[in-house]
Amino acid sequence: MNEETISPLNAASALTEVSVYAALREVYDPELPVNIVDLGLVYQVKIIEGWVGVKMSLTSPGCGLADQIAADAREKVLQVPGVLDADVRIVWQPAWNANFMTPEARKKLMIVK
């Protein structure tokens, strides 16, 4: 077995919330230069035997890019070793606000708290 090969057992053990959040940090709201995790849009990650469920929100209920952002999030999660299927749901409770953002994200967007 070469170093690039990941067995199903190793892939399953590599699947953690940390690895899923790392993948989700590659997803950006196309209108903002900050990833969805640092924006505070990811509310929950659930892992059950290779299936990953993500509950996330958007900065605005009227966002016309909701389907695109959710699809991008799902595609990134599906690339995590050990993920067999993924479901990304947009939820509106709790309502997102800028307090959910990381300090780095607020700084990048010049939002003073």
C-alpha positions as CSV (number, residue, x, y, z in Angstrom):
1,M,0.0,0.0,0.0
2,N,1.5,3.4,-1.0
3,E,1.2,6.5,1.2
4,E,-1.6,7.9,-1.0
5,T,-3.9,5.0,-0.5
6,I,-6.5,5.3,2.3
7,S,-8.2,2.2,3.4
8,P,-11.9,2.3,4.3
9,L,-10.9,1.8,8.0
10,N,-8.4,4.7,7.9
11,A,-10.8,6.9,6.0
12,A,-13.6,6.3,8.5
13,S,-11.3,7.2,11.4
14,A,-10.1,10.4,9.5
15,L,-13.7,11.6,9.4
16,T,-14.2,13.9,12.3
17,E,-15.9,17.2,12.9
18,V,-12.5,18.9,12.6
19,S,-12.0,17.5,9.1
20,V,-15.5,18.5,8.1
21,Y,-15.1,22.0,9.5
22,A,-11.8,22.3,7.6
23,A,-13.5,21.4,4.4
24,L,-16.3,23.9,5.1
25,R,-13.6,26.6,5.6
26,E,-13.1,26.4,1.8
27,V,-16.6,27.5,1.1
28,Y,-17.1,31.3,0.7
29,D,-20.2,33.5,0.4
30,P,-19.5,34.8,-3.2
31,E,-20.3,38.3,-1.9
32,L,-17.9,38.3,1.1
33,P,-14.2,37.4,1.4
34,V,-14.8,35.2,4.4
35,N,-15.5,31.5,4.6
36,I,-18.9,30.3,6.0
37,V,-17.3,28.8,9.2
38,D,-15.7,32.1,10.2
39,L,-18.9,34.0,9.3
40,G,-20.6,31.8,11.9
41,L,-23.0,30.3,9.4
42,V,-22.4,26.6,10.2
43,Y,-24.6,25.7,13.2
44,Q,-24.2,21.9,13.4
45,V,-22.2,19.1,11.9
46,K,-23.4,15.5,12.6
47,I,-21.6,12.4,11.5
48,I,-23.2,9.0,11.4
49,E,-21.3,6.1,9.8
50,G,-20.0,8.0,6.8
51,W,-23.0,10.3,6.4
52,V,-22.5,13.9,7.3
53,G,-25.3,16.3,8.0
54,V,-24.7,20.1,8.1
55,K,-27.1,22.7,9.4
56,M,-26.1,26.2,8.3
57,S,-27.7,29.6,7.7
58,L,-27.0,32.5,5.5
59,T,-26.4,36.1,6.3
60,S,-29.8,37.0,4.8
61,P,-33.0,35.0,4.2
62,G,-33.3,36.7,0.8
63,C,-29.9,35.5,-0.4
64,G,-30.3,34.5,-4.0
65,L,-27.1,32.3,-3.8
66,A,-28.5,29.9,-1.1
67,D,-28.6,26.9,-3.4
68,Q,-25.1,27.6,-4.8
69,I,-23.6,28.0,-1.3
70,A,-25.3,24.8,0.0
71,A,-24.2,22.8,-3.1
72,D,-20.6,24.1,-2.7
73,A,-20.6,23.1,1.0
74,R,-21.9,19.6,0.1
75,E,-19.3,19.1,-2.5
76,K,-16.5,20.1,-0.2
77,V,-17.8,17.8,2.6
78,L,-18.0,14.9,0.1
79,Q,-14.3,15.3,-0.6
80,V,-13.4,14.5,3.1
81,P,-12.0,11.0,3.4
82,G,-14.6,8.7,4.8
83,V,-17.6,10.7,3.7
84,L,-20.1,8.5,1.8
85,D,-22.9,11.0,1.6
86,A,-23.7,14.5,2.8
87,D,-26.7,16.6,3.4
88,V,-26.5,20.4,3.8
89,R,-29.6,22.1,5.1
90,I,-30.2,25.8,5.3
91,V,-32.0,26.8,8.6
92,W,-33.2,30.1,9.8
93,Q,-33.2,29.5,13.6
94,P,-31.4,30.9,15.3
95,A,-31.4,34.0,13.0
96,W,-27.8,34.7,12.0
97,N,-26.2,38.0,13.2
98,A,-22.7,39.5,13.1
99,N,-22.0,38.3,16.7
100,F,-21.7,34.8,15.3
101,M,-18.6,35.8,13.3
102,T,-15.0,35.1,14.5
103,P,-13.0,38.1,15.6
104,E,-10.8,37.6,12.5
105,A,-13.9,37.7,10.2
106,R,-15.2,40.9,11.8
107,K,-11.8,42.5,11.4
108,K,-11.6,41.4,7.8
109,L,-15.1,42.9,7.1
110,M,-14.3,45.9,9.3
111,I,-17.2,45.3,11.7
112,V,-16.6,46.8,15.1
113,K,-18.1,44.9,18.1
